[in-house]
C-alpha cells in the first residue's frame, strides 16, 4: 500500500517509545488489517490519551515504505473497562494478532470477530480468577478459531475424520493438530494404531489429542454450546463436555503457528492465578 489513506476504524494493539517524543505503534484496522505506524510527537501531543488498547479509534497514514507515518488519530468511542481477568484475555488476543497476522492484509471479518470478542470479555462473571476464566472459555476459543481461519490454517472440522468423513457425535477420535485430521478410535479394535491412518505429514511429537465427535462438530458449526444431542435434556452437560475438548484441540493448533517463542501474555495469566 502506498500514498495516503482515509480514516479507518482501528484498535491499538501495541506501541513502543521511539526517540524523545514518538511512538512506533501497531494498529488492527478495518480496511488494512495489521499496520505499523510511526506516530511522530505522539508521546507529548494532545492526542497522547488516545494511545491505549481496547479503545475504538479512527486512524490514517501515509508513506510508501513498510513503516508508514500516522497522519490522523481520533477517538470513536470510550475505552472498555475490563476486570483483570478479561484484560489478560484481551492482551492475549492482541498478542496473537501481532504474532500471526501479515501486515497490510485486509481482515474485515476478523475485525468484526475482534469487536465481538471484546464485548464477550466484558460479560465474564465469577468470584475468582478461575471462575471468570471458565466463563470466558467460549469467547477465547471462538476468537482463536476465527484467527486461524483468517490466516488460512483452520482445519475443516466438518470433514476431518477418517479420510474426509464427517465426525459422528457419539464416537471418539484422536485429532492430530499438525494434520488437522482425526482418526476414529474403536473400542473393539484395541490394537489398532490410529497413526497408521494419518501418518503422512505428522510433525514430530504430534501424538494427537483424544476428543469426542461432538467436539469436532461444535468447532465445525462455530458453536460451542448448542450442538444437538440425542437427548435435548442434556444441553448443559453437553456444553460442559465440549469446552475441555475444544481447548485441547485449539492449544496445539495455536502453538504450531506461534513456534517456540512463548507468549508474553501468559505471564499476565500466571500472575493473576498467583495473586
Kinemage of the C-alpha trace (Angstrom):
@kinemage 1
@onewidth
@group {chain A} dominant
@subgroup {mainchain}
@vectorlist {calphas} color= white
{ca unk a 1} P 0.000 0.000 0.000
{ca unk a 2} L 1.365 3.461 -0.897
{ca unk a 3} L 0.187 7.053 -0.649
{ca unk a 4} L -2.233 8.319 1.949
{ca unk a 5} L -5.355 6.737 3.410
{ca unk a 6} L -8.675 7.967 4.678
{ca unk a 7} L -9.546 7.468 8.337
{ca unk a 8} L -10.098 3.791 9.095
{ca unk a 9} L -11.671 2.166 12.150
{ca unk a 10} L -8.887 0.750 14.297
{ca unk a 11} L -7.698 -0.522 17.660
{ca unk a 12} L -4.226 -0.014 19.081
{ca unk a 13} L -2.558 -3.360 19.768
{ca unk a 14} L 0.877 -2.293 20.991
{ca unk a 15} L 3.310 0.611 20.952
{ca unk a 16} L 6.935 1.301 21.808
{ca unk a 17} L 8.622 4.619 22.555
{ca unk a 18} L 10.844 5.984 19.802
{ca unk a 19} L 13.371 8.739 20.437
{ca unk a 20} L 12.194 11.536 22.719
{ca unk a 21} L 8.592 12.122 21.732
{ca unk a 22} L 7.307 9.495 19.286
{ca unk a 23} L 5.775 6.024 19.174
{ca unk a 24} L 6.032 3.118 16.805
{ca unk a 25} L 2.505 1.742 17.074
{ca unk a 26} L 0.770 -1.386 15.823
{ca unk a 27} L -2.905 -0.996 14.955
{ca unk a 28} L -5.504 -3.510 13.831
{ca unk a 29} L -7.600 -1.686 11.245
{ca unk a 30} L -10.830 -2.465 9.450
{ca unk a 31} L -9.569 -1.613 5.975
{ca unk a 32} L -5.936 -2.747 6.046
{ca unk a 33} L -5.587 -5.305 8.809
{ca unk a 34} L -2.410 -5.111 10.891
{ca unk a 35} L -0.398 -1.933 10.261
{ca unk a 36} L 2.702 -0.497 11.922
{ca unk a 37} L 2.829 3.297 12.006
{ca unk a 38} L 5.327 5.926 13.079
{ca unk a 39} L 3.455 8.346 15.350
{ca unk a 40} L 5.625 11.449 15.382
{ca unk a 41} L 5.331 13.542 18.543
{ca unk a 42} L 2.623 11.256 19.996
{ca unk a 43} L 4.172 10.999 23.473
{ca unk a 44} L 3.754 14.689 24.204
{ca unk a 45} L 0.943 15.769 21.888
{ca unk a 46} L -2.691 16.463 22.701
{ca unk a 47} L -3.696 13.013 21.400
{ca unk a 48} L -1.485 11.116 23.870
{ca unk a 49} L -4.549 9.822 25.843
{ca unk a 50} L -5.811 8.064 22.707
{ca unk a 51} L -2.887 5.650 22.664
{ca unk a 52} L -4.409 2.906 24.768
{ca unk a 53} L -5.574 -0.588 23.831
{ca unk a 54} L -9.254 -1.526 23.594
{ca unk a 55} L -10.383 1.994 22.690
{ca unk a 56} L -12.211 2.388 19.352
{ca unk a 57} L -10.272 4.743 17.085
{ca unk a 58} L -10.042 6.149 13.605
{ca unk a 59} L -6.534 6.386 12.129
{ca unk a 60} L -4.996 7.426 8.822
{ca unk a 61} L -1.457 7.248 7.473
{ca unk a 62} L 0.783 7.920 4.520
{ca unk a 63} L 4.008 6.537 3.074
{ca unk a 64} L 5.489 4.119 0.566
{ca unk a 65} L 7.649 2.081 2.953
{ca unk a 66} L 6.612 -0.733 5.274
{ca unk a 67} L 6.738 1.660 8.240
{ca unk a 68} L 4.082 4.266 7.378
{ca unk a 69} L 3.617 7.619 9.081
{ca unk a 70} L 0.489 8.234 11.125
{ca unk a 71} L -1.322 11.330 9.850
{ca unk a 72} L -4.510 11.268 11.914
{ca unk a 73} L -5.950 9.667 15.033
{ca unk a 74} L -9.398 10.242 16.526
{ca unk a 75} L -11.489 8.558 19.199
{ca unk a 76} L -14.630 6.803 18.002
{ca unk a 77} L -15.757 5.552 21.405
{ca unk a 78} L -14.714 5.151 25.024
{ca unk a 79} L -12.200 2.553 26.268
{ca unk a 80} L -13.603 -0.743 27.512
{ca unk a 81} L -13.318 -1.130 31.276
{ca unk a 82} L -12.185 -4.730 31.784
{ca unk a 83} L -11.602 -6.534 35.054
{ca unk a 84} L -8.127 -8.074 35.471
{ca unk a 85} L -9.093 -11.472 34.047
{ca unk a 86} L -10.794 -10.048 30.967
{ca unk a 87} L -7.850 -7.665 30.472
{ca unk a 88} L -5.441 -10.606 30.406
{ca unk a 89} L -7.601 -12.315 27.776
{ca unk a 90} L -7.793 -9.134 25.688
{ca unk a 91} L -3.996 -8.735 25.748
{ca unk a 92} L -3.782 -12.390 24.677
{ca unk a 93} L -5.940 -11.597 21.628
{ca unk a 94} L -3.735 -8.623 20.771
{ca unk a 95} L -0.530 -10.616 21.064
{ca unk a 96} L -1.895 -13.429 18.901
{ca unk a 97} L -2.747 -10.956 16.138
{ca unk a 98} L 0.647 -9.262 16.390
{ca unk a 99} L 2.399 -12.617 16.082
{ca unk a 100} L 0.247 -14.258 13.424
{ca unk a 101} L -1.272 -11.654 11.107
{ca unk a 102} L 0.529 -10.461 7.971
{ca unk a 103} L 0.969 -6.702 7.570
{ca unk a 104} L -1.400 -4.658 5.412
{ca unk a 105} L -3.781 -7.516 4.535
{ca unk a 106} L -7.425 -6.562 4.951
{ca unk a 107} L -9.231 -8.716 7.542
{ca unk a 108} L -12.723 -7.176 7.850
{ca unk a 109} L -14.336 -10.403 9.073
{ca unk a 110} L -11.697 -10.871 11.766
{ca unk a 111} L -12.138 -7.217 12.743
{ca unk a 112} L -15.788 -7.996 13.415
{ca unk a 113} L -14.832 -11.075 15.432
{ca unk a 114} L -12.429 -8.952 17.469
{ca unk a 115} L -15.199 -6.485 18.355
{ca unk a 116} L -17.495 -9.345 19.364
{ca unk a 117} L -14.716 -10.949 21.411
{ca unk a 118} L -14.033 -7.731 23.324
{ca unk a 119} L -17.753 -7.423 24.048
{ca unk a 120} L -17.801 -11.066 25.169
{ca unk a 121} L -14.935 -10.441 27.587
{ca unk a 122} L -16.985 -7.757 29.315
{ca unk a 123} L -19.595 -10.393 30.154
{ca unk a 124} L -17.298 -12.709 32.121
{ca unk a 125} L -18.557 -13.494 35.589
{ca unk a 126} L -17.267 -15.203 38.705
{ca unk a 127} L -15.865 -14.533 42.157
{ca unk a 128} L -12.372 -15.860 41.370
{ca unk a 129} L -9.888 -15.727 38.508
{ca unk a 130} L -10.538 -19.379 37.683
{ca unk a 131} L -14.302 -18.886 37.666
{ca unk a 132} L -14.051 -15.846 35.408
{ca unk a 133} L -11.703 -17.651 33.038
{ca unk a 134} L -14.133 -20.568 32.869
{ca unk a 135} L -16.969 -18.212 31.941
{ca unk a 136} L -14.805 -16.725 29.163
{ca unk a 137} L -13.751 -20.058 27.634
{ca unk a 138} L -16.194 -19.915 24.674
{ca unk a 139} L -15.085 -16.368 23.856
{ca unk a 140} L -11.391 -17.353 23.939
{ca unk a 141} L -11.794 -20.463 21.830
{ca unk a 142} L -14.039 -18.825 19.214
{ca unk a 143} L -11.610 -15.956 18.685
{ca unk a 144} L -8.713 -18.390 18.312
{ca unk a 145} L -10.727 -20.258 15.706
{ca unk a 146} L -11.595 -17.034 13.859
{ca unk a 147} L -7.931 -16.026 13.796
{ca unk a 148} L -6.784 -19.390 12.436
{ca unk a 149} L -9.474 -19.152 9.791
{ca unk a 150} L -8.361 -15.612 8.875
{ca unk a 151} L -4.793 -16.759 8.188
{ca unk a 152} L -5.980 -19.804 6.278
{ca unk a 153} L -4.874 -22.616 8.589
{ca unk a 154} L -8.103 -23.617 10.379
{ca unk a 155} L -8.896 -27.301 9.799
{ca unk a 156} L -12.164 -28.332 8.196
{ca unk a 157} L -13.587 -29.867 11.337
{ca unk a 158} L -16.723 -30.961 9.477
{ca unk a 159} L -14.695 -33.256 7.220
{ca unk a 160} L -11.641 -34.099 9.293
{ca unk a 161} L -12.412 -37.676 10.304
{ca unk a 162} L -11.241 -40.847 8.571
{ca unk a 163} L -10.209 -39.503 5.180
{ca unk a 164} L -12.637 -36.628 4.902
{ca unk a 165} L -15.695 -38.080 6.575
{ca unk a 166} L -17.979 -36.069 8.849
{ca unk a 167} L -17.348 -36.871 12.531
{ca unk a 168} L -20.025 -38.847 14.339
{ca unk a 169} L -21.144 -37.107 17.523
{ca unk a 170} L -21.184 -40.211 19.693
{ca unk a 171} L -17.785 -41.533 18.520
{ca unk a 172} L -14.332 -40.915 19.954
{ca unk a 173} L -11.440 -39.655 17.829
{ca unk a 174} L -7.763 -38.887 18.028
{ca unk a 175} L -7.250 -35.463 16.460
{ca unk a 176} L -3.799 -34.653 15.034
{ca unk a 177} L -3.206 -30.866 15.107
{ca unk a 178} L -0.302 -30.970 12.649
{ca unk a 179} L -2.618 -32.515 10.051
{ca unk a 180} L -5.961 -31.053 11.019
{ca unk a 181} L -7.315 -34.595 10.726
{ca unk a 182} L -8.803 -37.140 13.088
{ca unk a 183} L -8.895 -40.933 13.292
{ca unk a 184} L -11.775 -42.744 14.912
{ca unk a 185} L -10.967 -44.850 17.962
{ca unk a 186} L -12.625 -48.279 18.056
{ca unk a 187} L -13.123 -49.968 21.401
{ca unk a 188} L -13.395 -53.370 19.704
{ca unk a 189} L -10.013 -52.900 17.991
{ca unk a 190} L -7.659 -52.112 20.871
{ca unk a 191} L -4.559 -52.939 18.806
{ca unk a 192} L -5.466 -50.500 16.020
{ca unk a 193} L -2.830 -47.772 15.662
{ca unk a 194} L -4.532 -44.532 14.561
{ca unk a 195} L -1.121 -43.237 13.451
{ca unk a 196} L -1.337 -45.675 10.555
{ca unk a 197} L -4.435 -43.850 9.272
{ca unk a 198} L -2.962 -40.353 9.227
{ca unk a 199} L 0.805 -40.813 9.486
{ca unk a 200} L 1.816 -38.793 6.419
{ca unk a 201} L 2.530 -35.170 7.290
{ca unk a 202} L 2.606 -35.540 11.077
{ca unk a 203} L 5.064 -33.227 12.777
{ca unk a 204} L 7.369 -34.594 15.434
{ca unk a 205} L 5.761 -35.171 18.821
{ca unk a 206} L 2.188 -34.889 17.497
{ca unk a 207} L 0.669 -37.747 19.444
{ca unk a 208} L -2.787 -36.325 18.880
{ca unk a 209} L -5.478 -35.497 21.408
{ca unk a 210} L -8.442 -37.743 22.184
{ca unk a 211} L -11.751 -35.906 21.734
{ca unk a 212} L -15.394 -36.597 21.034
{ca unk a 213} L -17.010 -36.322 17.637
{ca unk a 214} L -19.404 -33.876 19.251
{ca unk a 215} L -16.499 -31.516 19.973
{ca unk a 216} L -15.313 -31.650 16.360
{ca unk a 217} L -18.845 -30.916 15.166
{ca unk a 218} L -19.081 -28.000 17.597
{ca unk a 219} L -15.978 -26.463 16.036
{ca unk a 220} L -17.315 -27.124 12.543
{ca unk a 221} L -20.528 -25.292 13.461
{ca unk a 222} L -18.579 -22.496 15.236
{ca unk a 223} L -20.995 -23.033 18.108
{ca unk a 224} L -19.673 -24.408 21.375
{ca unk a 225} L -22.987 -24.536 23.210
{ca unk a 226} L -25.888 -25.673 21.020
{ca unk a 227} L -24.787 -28.790 19.109
{ca unk a 228} L -27.823 -31.042 19.010
{ca unk a 229} L -27.880 -34.048 21.294
{ca unk a 230} L -29.934 -37.203 21.002
{ca unk a 231} L -31.410 -36.184 24.336
{ca unk a 232} L -32.321 -32.460 24.399
{ca unk a 233} L -32.408 -32.527 28.200
{ca unk a 234} L -28.607 -32.860 28.222
{ca unk a 235} L -27.890 -29.331 26.913
{ca unk a 236} L -25.999 -28.134 29.998
{ca unk a 237} L -23.982 -31.341 30.330
{ca unk a 238} L -23.189 -31.199 26.620
{ca unk a 239} L -21.691 -27.688 26.817
{ca unk a 240} L -19.580 -28.610 29.805
{ca unk a 241} L -18.153 -31.643 27.987
{ca unk a 242} L -17.354 -29.874 24.701
{ca unk a 243} L -15.266 -26.969 26.021
{ca unk a 244} L -12.405 -29.004 27.565
{ca unk a 245} L -12.052 -30.948 24.303
{ca unk a 246} L -12.065 -27.755 22.275
{ca unk a 247} L -9.307 -26.307 24.470
{ca unk a 248} L -7.214 -29.462 23.963
{ca unk a 249} L -7.654 -29.039 20.203
{ca unk a 250} L -7.042 -25.309 19.939
{ca unk a 251} L -3.948 -25.050 22.132
{ca unk a 252} L -1.663 -27.142 19.897
{ca unk a 253} L -3.140 -25.595 16.749
{ca unk a 254} L -2.172 -22.159 18.063
{ca unk a 255} L 1.210 -23.399 19.295
{ca unk a 256} L 2.098 -24.755 15.846
{ca unk a 257} L 1.577 -21.287 14.361
{ca unk a 258} L 3.490 -19.481 17.123
{ca unk a 259} L 6.543 -21.703 17.075
{ca unk a 260} L 8.851 -21.933 20.083
{ca unk a 261} L 8.745 -18.299 21.219
{ca unk a 262} L 6.397 -18.099 24.243
{ca unk a 263} L 3.609 -15.553 24.597
{ca unk a 264} L 4.258 -12.651 26.956
{ca unk a 265} L 0.559 -12.527 27.865
{ca unk a 266} L 0.929 -15.946 29.522
{ca unk a 267} L 2.844 -14.222 32.331
{ca unk a 268} L -0.176 -11.992 32.918
{ca unk a 269} L -2.411 -15.058 33.353
{ca unk a 270} L 0.128 -16.657 35.705
{ca unk a 271} L 0.355 -13.533 37.883
{ca unk a 272} L -3.441 -13.441 38.196
{ca unk a 273} L -3.525 -17.053 39.320
{ca unk a 274} L -0.782 -16.458 41.885
{ca unk a 275} L -2.469 -13.268 43.114
